Amino acid sequence: MKFSKSDFRHIKWSLLVFMLALGAGYLMIAASKNFIVQAQREQVDAKRRLDEARSRFATADEDHANRQTYALGYDSLLKRNVIGDDQRLDWIEGLDKIYKRDHVLGLMDFTYVIAPQHPYTLAPPLDSGSFEPNRSGMTLQFDLLHEEQLITFFDTLRTDINGLFILDHCALERSASLPDADDNGVGQQIKAQCTGGWLTLKNRNAK
């Protein structure tokens, strides 16, 4: 079949409508693809939020179970900041306050170093549940006049600083006597070096 110019005059409007319909169809297909892609993204995002909500719920449920099982011990550790992140700044501030408290510690002088935190294996091994034990090791060096000052220091540390400090051991060595030492050795200075660490418990499922 052949079309002449006169025939085109009769079909031009139909052709225009067809082209418009074709263009509208293409736009609808493109819009549908974009809609599907956006819907898939929203589905992925919704699944991620659901997984996060489930994780938070599981963590809260475990915390509740821990509270029910170890209510008194859990609350005590929580108040002492043993559960959660390490409280390095609190430890430093607490040790500095002890250092300046001459009326408690007498003439004792000490220096200390707190090491970075690392995972810790309890001895003897204990089931820590959903909590991961961590420890920040600490070494201390003391200059003191008698052993009682060392005991006073660690008693003060445990009562005045929030946290759980585990003392490993101390080594004591007598140094040269002070100028006012008598025949009985009164005034003799003692050097001590102690090692231990701050224990913290962190929920393995906490974000």
Backbone bond lengths (Angstrom), bond angles and torsions (degrees), N, CA, C in turn:
res aa  C-N    CA-C-N  psi(-1)  N-CA   C-N-CA  omega(-1)  CA-C   N-CA-C  phi
1 M - - - 1.469 - - 1.526 108.72 -
2 K 1.316 116.46 136.06 1.454 121.88 179.18 1.520 110.54 -111.66
3 F 1.368 113.15 142.73 1.465 118.98 177.53 1.511 109.41 -110.67
4 S 1.319 113.86 136.33 1.469 120.09 176.01 1.515 108.23 -104.50
5 K 1.319 114.75 173.59 1.468 119.01 178.30 1.515 111.50 -61.62
6 S 1.286 116.20 -33.26 1.462 119.09 179.71 1.529 110.89 -69.31
7 D 1.340 116.43 -33.35 1.465 119.84 177.35 1.529 110.96 -68.85
8 F 1.303 118.01 -37.32 1.453 122.22 -178.64 1.522 111.25 -60.97
9 R 1.355 113.89 -33.23 1.464 118.31 -179.77 1.526 110.49 -62.15
10 H 1.327 116.79 -29.62 1.464 120.23 -178.15 1.542 112.62 -83.29
11 I 1.313 117.04 -24.04 1.474 118.55 -175.25 1.534 113.03 -109.17
12 K 1.312 118.90 -0.41 1.464 119.87 -173.23 1.527 112.16 -61.79
13 W 1.332 116.78 -37.56 1.462 118.60 -179.23 1.531 110.82 -70.14
14 S 1.330 115.44 -38.68 1.465 118.31 177.09 1.527 110.84 -64.09
15 L 1.368 115.33 -39.38 1.456 119.98 178.61 1.532 111.22 -64.91
16 L 1.332 116.18 -38.84 1.454 120.64 179.16 1.522 110.88 -64.44
17 V 1.344 114.76 -43.32 1.468 118.90 178.46 1.525 110.47 -62.69
18 F 1.343 116.38 -39.72 1.462 120.21 179.26 1.530 111.40 -63.64
19 M 1.332 116.99 -42.58 1.457 120.90 179.37 1.524 111.31 -64.66
20 L 1.360 115.14 -40.96 1.460 118.49 177.51 1.525 111.59 -63.90
21 A 1.314 115.26 -41.20 1.460 119.69 178.80 1.525 110.64 -65.05
22 L 1.342 116.29 -39.02 1.454 120.54 178.29 1.530 110.92 -63.81
23 G 1.358 115.85 -43.46 1.463 120.35 178.36 1.520 111.82 -64.54
24 A 1.340 116.36 -41.10 1.467 120.04 179.01 1.520 110.63 -64.42
25 G 1.349 115.77 -38.38 1.461 119.71 178.40 1.521 111.80 -63.47
26 Y 1.334 116.10 -41.07 1.463 120.35 178.56 1.519 111.29 -63.35
27 L 1.354 115.73 -42.36 1.462 119.92 179.35 1.529 111.01 -64.73
28 M 1.326 116.15 -38.56 1.459 119.42 178.68 1.526 111.43 -65.01
29 I 1.342 116.16 -40.05 1.469 119.91 178.70 1.531 110.31 -64.55
30 A 1.355 115.65 -44.82 1.469 119.58 179.24 1.522 110.99 -62.75
31 A 1.349 115.90 -41.73 1.461 119.94 179.27 1.528 110.85 -65.06
32 S 1.337 116.25 -37.65 1.458 120.30 179.10 1.521 110.88 -63.86
33 K 1.347 116.91 -42.30 1.468 120.59 178.24 1.525 110.94 -61.76
34 N 1.355 115.70 -44.84 1.465 119.27 178.40 1.524 111.24 -62.27
35 F 1.340 115.96 -38.67 1.459 120.12 179.23 1.520 110.83 -63.94
36 I 1.343 115.91 -42.49 1.467 120.27 -180.00 1.524 110.49 -63.72
37 V 1.350 116.86 -44.63 1.461 120.87 179.30 1.527 110.70 -61.14
38 Q 1.337 117.03 -45.13 1.460 121.28 179.73 1.524 110.77 -64.09
39 A 1.350 115.72 -40.55 1.464 119.37 178.87 1.531 110.96 -63.44
40 Q 1.341 116.61 -39.23 1.465 120.31 178.29 1.520 111.00 -64.90
41 R 1.345 116.34 -41.14 1.465 119.61 177.70 1.522 110.97 -62.60
42 E 1.333 116.01 -44.03 1.461 119.81 179.74 1.525 110.87 -64.43
43 Q 1.347 116.29 -35.01 1.455 119.94 178.05 1.534 110.92 -65.29
44 V 1.345 115.66 -43.80 1.466 119.94 178.26 1.526 110.44 -62.73
45 D 1.345 116.54 -43.06 1.463 120.93 -179.57 1.524 110.67 -65.64
46 A 1.328 116.40 -39.68 1.459 120.08 178.75 1.526 110.84 -65.20
47 K 1.345 116.57 -39.14 1.468 120.31 178.28 1.527 110.73 -64.98
48 R 1.374 115.97 -39.50 1.452 119.44 178.40 1.532 110.65 -63.07
49 R 1.329 116.81 -44.45 1.461 120.06 179.07 1.526 111.45 -64.43
50 L 1.339 115.73 -36.62 1.458 119.62 178.27 1.526 110.80 -65.90
51 D 1.346 116.41 -42.37 1.468 120.24 178.43 1.531 110.89 -62.64
52 E 1.356 116.36 -41.10 1.462 120.03 178.82 1.524 110.57 -64.42
53 A 1.354 115.91 -40.87 1.464 119.82 179.51 1.526 110.47 -64.87
54 R 1.344 115.79 -40.56 1.467 119.32 178.01 1.521 110.87 -63.89
55 S 1.351 116.51 -39.84 1.461 120.49 179.44 1.527 110.50 -64.11
56 R 1.343 116.33 -44.40 1.466 119.67 178.74 1.528 110.72 -63.49
57 F 1.329 115.21 -39.36 1.463 119.13 179.52 1.526 110.12 -64.92
58 A 1.342 116.16 -42.90 1.460 120.28 179.69 1.527 110.43 -62.42
59 T 1.351 115.98 -41.56 1.467 120.06 178.62 1.523 110.98 -63.11
60 A 1.340 115.76 -44.38 1.461 120.00 179.02 1.520 110.78 -64.27
61 D 1.335 116.34 -38.68 1.457 120.64 179.36 1.530 110.84 -65.29
62 E 1.354 116.45 -41.43 1.459 120.31 178.12 1.520 110.57 -65.91
63 D 1.352 116.08 -41.51 1.465 119.14 177.83 1.526 110.54 -60.32
64 H 1.341 115.05 -40.94 1.471 118.88 179.33 1.522 110.62 -64.40
65 A 1.333 116.16 -42.28 1.467 120.18 178.25 1.521 110.98 -62.54
66 N 1.349 115.91 -41.13 1.470 119.57 177.67 1.522 110.86 -63.21
67 R 1.323 116.29 -39.91 1.458 120.05 178.88 1.528 110.80 -62.91
68 Q 1.349 115.33 -42.14 1.458 119.29 -178.39 1.528 111.08 -66.16
69 T 1.332 116.13 -39.44 1.458 120.76 -175.47 1.526 112.11 -79.36
70 Y 1.333 114.57 -41.26 1.471 118.85 -175.27 1.527 109.67 -122.89
71 A 1.323 116.61 48.46 1.469 121.27 -169.72 1.522 112.67 -53.62
72 L 1.315 117.60 -56.02 1.464 120.25 -175.65 1.523 111.13 -66.25
73 G 1.345 116.47 -47.63 1.458 119.70 -179.22 1.511 112.20 -64.90
74 Y 1.343 117.15 -40.07 1.464 121.51 -178.98 1.521 110.40 -62.75
75 D 1.329 116.86 -49.10 1.471 120.21 -178.71 1.521 111.12 -62.16
76 S 1.325 116.44 -37.85 1.463 119.84 179.21 1.522 111.23 -64.72
77 L 1.338 116.60 -44.93 1.463 120.30 178.87 1.518 111.15 -66.12
78 L 1.331 116.57 -36.37 1.465 120.50 179.34 1.527 110.56 -64.54
79 K 1.325 117.11 -43.12 1.463 121.13 179.90 1.522 111.66 -66.25
80 R 1.319 116.53 -30.58 1.467 120.64 -178.72 1.529 112.30 -88.49
81 N 1.352 116.85 6.14 1.472 122.48 179.09 1.528 112.45 62.51
82 V 1.331 116.40 28.56 1.460 119.62 175.67 1.525 110.04 -80.29
83 I 1.334 116.90 -32.53 1.459 121.87 178.14 1.524 108.66 -89.27
84 G 1.335 116.27 123.94 1.462 121.55 -178.99 1.521 111.28 122.76
85 D 1.326 115.46 -156.23 1.466 120.47 -179.77 1.525 110.72 -76.40
86 D 1.331 115.62 162.26 1.467 118.81 177.49 1.521 109.99 -66.75
87 Q 1.337 115.05 146.74 1.466 122.22 -176.67 1.527 109.58 -108.52
88 R 1.327 116.14 56.26 1.465 121.59 -173.44 1.533 112.13 -56.24
89 L 1.323 117.24 -43.34 1.462 119.88 -178.33 1.522 110.79 -64.12
90 D 1.346 117.42 -40.63 1.470 120.60 177.94 1.528 110.89 -63.28
91 W 1.328 116.61 -40.03 1.461 119.70 179.48 1.525 110.82 -63.17
92 I 1.339 116.08 -44.80 1.469 120.51 -178.82 1.529 110.43 -62.81
93 E 1.343 116.17 -46.27 1.462 119.74 -179.93 1.529 110.81 -62.95
94 G 1.346 116.24 -40.07 1.459 119.53 179.16 1.521 112.32 -65.30
95 L 1.320 116.99 -42.11 1.469 120.72 178.85 1.531 110.98 -65.49
96 D 1.327 117.16 -38.06 1.467 119.91 177.88 1.528 111.03 -64.63
97 K 1.346 116.64 -37.61 1.467 119.38 177.86 1.524 110.76 -65.56
98 I 1.321 116.77 -40.71 1.463 120.16 177.70 1.527 109.96 -63.31
99 Y 1.328 116.31 -40.84 1.465 121.20 -179.35 1.535 111.45 -58.46
100 K 1.334 115.78 -36.25 1.466 120.31 -175.49 1.527 112.33 -88.03
101 R 1.308 117.56 -3.21 1.460 120.53 -175.38 1.528 109.60 -91.03
102 D 1.322 117.10 77.60 1.468 122.12 -174.84 1.522 112.48 -63.83
103 H 1.340 117.13 -32.55 1.459 118.87 -176.02 1.527 111.74 -71.66
104 V 1.328 117.26 -15.03 1.471 120.37 177.28 1.516 110.83 -94.04
105 L 1.331 115.81 -43.82 1.455 120.09 -170.97 1.526 114.31 -103.95
106 G 1.303 117.83 1.82 1.452 120.67 177.72 1.512 112.14 62.89
107 L 1.328 116.91 -129.99 1.455 121.86 -175.06 1.533 113.06 -92.12
108 M 1.328 117.60 7.75 1.457 119.41 -175.14 1.526 111.68 -67.46
109 D 1.319 114.87 141.41 1.457 122.26 175.43 1.528 106.97 -125.53
110 F 1.339 117.08 146.28 1.462 117.63 179.72 1.530 110.45 -153.66
111 T 1.331 114.64 155.23 1.463 122.70 172.82 1.522 107.54 -128.76
112 Y 1.331 116.31 158.10 1.464 119.24 -176.84 1.526 110.43 -149.66
113 V 1.337 115.03 159.90 1.463 122.90 174.86 1.525 107.62 -137.11
114 I 1.336 116.82 129.54 1.462 121.55 177.28 1.529 108.29 -106.22
115 A 1.316 116.67 121.41 1.466 121.72 -178.01 1.524 110.55 -81.70
116 P 1.345 117.61 162.91 1.470 120.56 176.17 1.534 111.07 -60.98
117 Q 1.308 115.15 154.49 1.461 120.88 -179.36 1.522 111.28 -73.18
118 H 1.334 116.31 145.93 1.468 120.89 176.87 1.524 108.53 -151.11
119 P 1.346 117.72 158.69 1.467 120.51 179.18 1.524 111.06 -57.34
120 Y 1.319 115.99 147.35 1.465 121.23 -174.14 1.524 110.01 -131.42
121 T 1.315 115.81 134.52 1.459 121.59 176.66 1.516 108.93 -97.33
122 L 1.330 115.70 120.64 1.456 120.02 -178.58 1.526 110.55 -68.70
123 A 1.311 115.80 144.31 1.465 121.20 178.47 1.536 108.28 -131.29
124 P 1.338 117.81 117.70 1.469 126.63 -0.67 1.525 110.96 -70.06
125 P 1.355 117.61 159.07 1.471 120.40 -178.18 1.525 111.24 -59.04
126 L 1.330 115.52 135.40 1.457 121.98 178.86 1.520 109.23 -131.57
127 D 1.321 115.93 150.24 1.464 120.46 176.32 1.523 108.08 -77.99
128 S 1.324 116.68 110.02 1.470 121.12 -177.88 1.520 112.32 -92.74
129 G 1.344 117.38 7.47 1.459 120.77 177.07 1.517 112.01 61.94
130 S 1.330 115.68 -129.98 1.464 120.27 -178.32 1.523 112.74 -85.28
131 F 1.354 116.47 5.66 1.455 119.40 -177.60 1.524 111.35 -103.19
132 E 1.323 115.19 138.09 1.458 122.22 178.86 1.529 109.75 -102.60
133 P 1.339 117.76 116.75 1.477 119.34 178.83 1.530 111.09 -70.90
134 N 1.319 115.56 135.21 1.466 122.09 174.18 1.520 108.63 -130.58
135 R 1.313 115.43 155.36 1.469 118.95 -178.53 1.512 110.45 -140.12
136 S 1.324 114.91 137.19 1.463 122.39 172.92 1.521 107.41 -109.51
137 G 1.337 116.06 103.30 1.460 120.49 -176.59 1.519 112.36 -64.44
138 M 1.332 116.11 149.00 1.467 120.09 178.85 1.528 108.78 -141.15
139 T 1.321 115.68 135.44 1.465 122.23 172.67 1.527 108.21 -115.03
140 L 1.331 116.14 142.01 1.459 121.63 -178.88 1.517 109.30 -131.79
141 Q 1.320 115.79 144.73 1.464 122.27 174.97 1.522 108.41 -125.08
142 F 1.327 115.85 133.62 1.458 121.82 -173.98 1.527 111.06 -123.81
143 D 1.323 115.15 147.41 1.465 123.19 164.46 1.525 105.51 -118.32
144 L 1.346 116.97 117.61 1.460 119.53 -176.79 1.520 110.83 -143.73
145 L 1.337 114.49 167.09 1.458 120.82 -177.14 1.526 112.17 -94.14
146 H 1.355 116.60 -27.59 1.463 119.50 179.15 1.530 109.29 -154.72
147 E 1.337 114.78 161.22 1.455 120.63 -173.57 1.526 112.74 -63.36
148 E 1.316 118.06 -28.01 1.458 121.10 -176.69 1.531 111.80 -60.94
149 Q 1.334 115.84 -30.75 1.470 118.75 178.46 1.532 111.14 -62.18
150 L 1.326 116.45 -33.40 1.456 120.52 178.89 1.529 110.68 -66.82
151 I 1.338 115.90 -42.71 1.463 120.53 178.37 1.527 110.29 -63.77
152 T 1.356 115.17 -42.39 1.465 119.86 178.94 1.524 111.23 -61.01
153 F 1.320 116.06 -39.49 1.465 120.33 -179.50 1.531 111.10 -60.95
154 F 1.329 117.78 -51.09 1.461 120.42 -176.56 1.528 112.26 -70.10
155 D 1.335 117.22 -31.01 1.466 119.38 172.99 1.526 110.10 -63.37
156 T 1.337 116.27 -43.61 1.464 121.04 179.43 1.519 110.79 -66.16
157 L 1.328 117.43 -39.88 1.466 121.58 179.28 1.523 110.63 -59.15
158 R 1.326 117.03 -44.40 1.469 120.26 -175.48 1.532 112.19 -73.19
159 T 1.331 117.66 -29.15 1.468 119.94 -178.10 1.519 112.66 -89.66
160 D 1.331 118.22 -27.94 1.463 121.31 -171.94 1.522 114.33 -101.63
161 I 1.322 119.09 -14.21 1.461 121.43 -177.24 1.523 109.31 -119.08
162 N 1.332 116.38 127.40 1.454 120.43 174.62 1.521 109.34 -68.14
163 G 1.321 115.54 129.78 1.456 119.76 -178.98 1.517 109.62 144.56
164 L 1.316 115.16 175.46 1.464 120.85 178.44 1.520 107.99 -124.93
165 F 1.335 115.59 103.37 1.462 121.18 -179.56 1.517 109.08 -98.99
166 I 1.342 115.75 128.39 1.461 121.81 178.05 1.524 108.11 -108.95
167 L 1.330 115.69 117.96 1.464 121.39 179.31 1.526 109.46 -85.93
168 D 1.328 115.82 124.84 1.469 120.12 178.20 1.528 110.88 -83.82
169 H 1.319 116.21 -61.28 1.464 119.43 179.11 1.525 110.20 -165.15
170 C 1.325 114.88 164.79 1.465 121.68 175.96 1.532 108.73 -131.93
171 A 1.312 115.84 142.10 1.465 121.92 175.18 1.528 108.09 -117.26
172 L 1.326 116.98 126.01 1.461 122.34 -177.89 1.523 110.13 -111.74
173 E 1.311 114.60 142.65 1.467 120.25 179.52 1.526 108.67 -143.55
174 R 1.325 115.39 130.59 1.468 118.65 178.47 1.521 109.12 -80.61
175 S 1.304 114.40 135.55 1.462 119.83 178.17 1.516 108.87 -107.99
176 A 1.341 117.20 -168.72 1.473 121.16 -177.63 1.518 110.33 -60.63
177 S 1.336 116.35 144.39 1.458 121.00 178.96 1.514 110.55 -65.99
178 L 1.321 115.72 148.40 1.459 120.96 176.28 1.526 109.97 -73.01
179 P 1.325 118.51 161.61 1.474 121.75 -176.30 1.514 113.75 -56.40
180 D 1.348 118.61 -29.78 1.466 119.69 -176.36 1.525 112.22 -96.18
181 A 1.345 117.88 16.43 1.470 120.10 -178.75 1.512 110.04 -67.10
182 D 1.352 117.23 140.89 1.468 121.35 177.09 1.525 110.01 -99.05
183 D 1.302 116.54 -170.79 1.466 120.50 -176.28 1.520 112.30 -67.60
184 N 1.307 116.40 -22.98 1.462 119.87 -179.88 1.525 112.44 -85.84
185 G 1.310 117.48 1.36 1.452 120.71 178.36 1.510 114.47 86.86
186 V 1.366 116.54 5.59 1.453 118.56 178.56 1.516 109.19 -63.36
187 G 1.272 117.58 132.10 1.454 122.10 -177.02 1.514 112.10 98.48
188 Q 1.314 115.95 -2.64 1.458 118.68 178.35 1.529 109.50 -69.57
189 Q 1.317 116.49 134.19 1.460 120.75 -175.90 1.524 110.30 -88.51
190 I 1.358 114.77 145.56 1.461 121.71 179.66 1.526 108.90 -120.45
191 K 1.306 114.49 134.71 1.464 119.66 172.82 1.523 108.09 -105.99
192 A 1.327 116.41 134.79 1.463 120.82 -178.86 1.517 109.42 -131.47
193 Q 1.322 115.19 143.93 1.463 121.14 173.85 1.525 107.87 -128.53
194 C 1.326 116.14 125.47 1.462 121.33 -177.01 1.525 109.85 -124.34
195 T 1.325 115.51 149.29 1.462 120.99 175.95 1.524 108.72 -128.39
196 G 1.307 115.14 148.41 1.455 122.02 179.34 1.519 108.88 -172.63
197 G 1.300 116.28 -155.92 1.460 118.39 179.45 1.514 111.89 -173.55
198 W 1.340 114.77 157.48 1.459 122.86 177.98 1.526 108.71 -93.79
199 L 1.321 116.21 123.46 1.467 121.68 -178.16 1.521 109.82 -97.69
200 T 1.330 116.66 132.22 1.458 122.33 174.02 1.522 108.91 -130.44
201 L 1.325 115.35 153.99 1.462 122.37 -179.28 1.527 108.51 -121.92
202 K 1.322 116.75 122.50 1.462 120.48 -178.43 1.522 109.68 -120.24
203 N 1.347 115.23 134.88 1.459 120.70 179.81 1.527 109.22 -64.70
204 R 1.314 116.84 124.34 1.465 120.79 -178.00 1.526 112.16 -63.98
205 N 1.335 117.17 -26.97 1.462 120.16 -176.81 1.521 113.26 -94.67
206 A 1.339 117.04 -1.69 1.466 120.21 179.94 1.516 110.08 -72.37
207 K 1.336 116.64 138.30 1.478 121.71 179.16 1.515 110.21 -92.76
